[in-house]
Amino acid sequence: MGTKWFTGGVVAAPRGRIQFDFTFNRIRYRPSIKRPPSEANLRRARERLEAIKQQISLGTFTCTLSSTSTRKPLI
């Protein structure tokens, strides 16, 4: 899939999904969203991930369960 350095923590996942990869409270989260992994969608996902990382660093991020496709809380 590629290294985090190259992908920015966002990769194209199987079945037309985009997967995020980040750490929150020492737990690794890899939620996915159902969007076709086009260049534009991957770019938007990277921008969203940067906003999430900024919220984590400020202490304002909260995980909420918003998808049944993952067992861990999703963004």
N, C-alpha and C positions, 0 to 999 in steps of 0.2 A: 504494500500500500504506500510505502514511502516513509521517510523519517519525519518527525515533528518539525525539525528545522526547515525542511522543504515544504511541507504541507501546511504549516502554521496551526496544527491541531485540528484541521478539518480535512476529511477524506471522503471520497465517493464510496459508498457502501453498496452491497448487493441489493437487488430489487428496487432500483431507482430511489435510493435514499442518500442522505448526506449525514455523516457521523461526526460529532464533536468529540474532542478529547481534552479534558481539563481535570484539575485536582481542586477539591474543595474540602476543607477540614480534614486533610490527610487522606481523603478517599478519592480514588480515581473514578471519574464519571465519563461514560462514553455514550451519551444519548444520541439518538438519530431523529431526523425529521424527514418526512415524506415529500421530497422535492427532487426533481430530476437533477443529477449532478452536472449541470452545464457550467461553463466558465463563469457566467454571470451569477448563478446561484451559489457557486463555491466562493466567489469573491464576497457576496453578501453574507454568507455564513462565516467567513473569516472576520468580517467587520463585526458581526454579532458576537463572535467569540472574544474579540478584543474588548468589546463593551462588557462582557461577562467578567473577564479577567480584571478589568478596571474596577468593577463593582466589588469583586472579591478582595482586591487590595484595599479598597476604601472601607470594607466591612459592611456594605449595604446589600450584598447579594443574598438571596434566600432561594433555596431549591423548593419547587413545588411540583407535585405530581400532576402532569398535564397530558400524559400519554399512557396508554395501556400497553404500548409496545416495548416498554422497558421495565425492569424490576427495580431499578434505582430511580430516585426522584429526577425529574426532567426539568430543564430550564423553562 
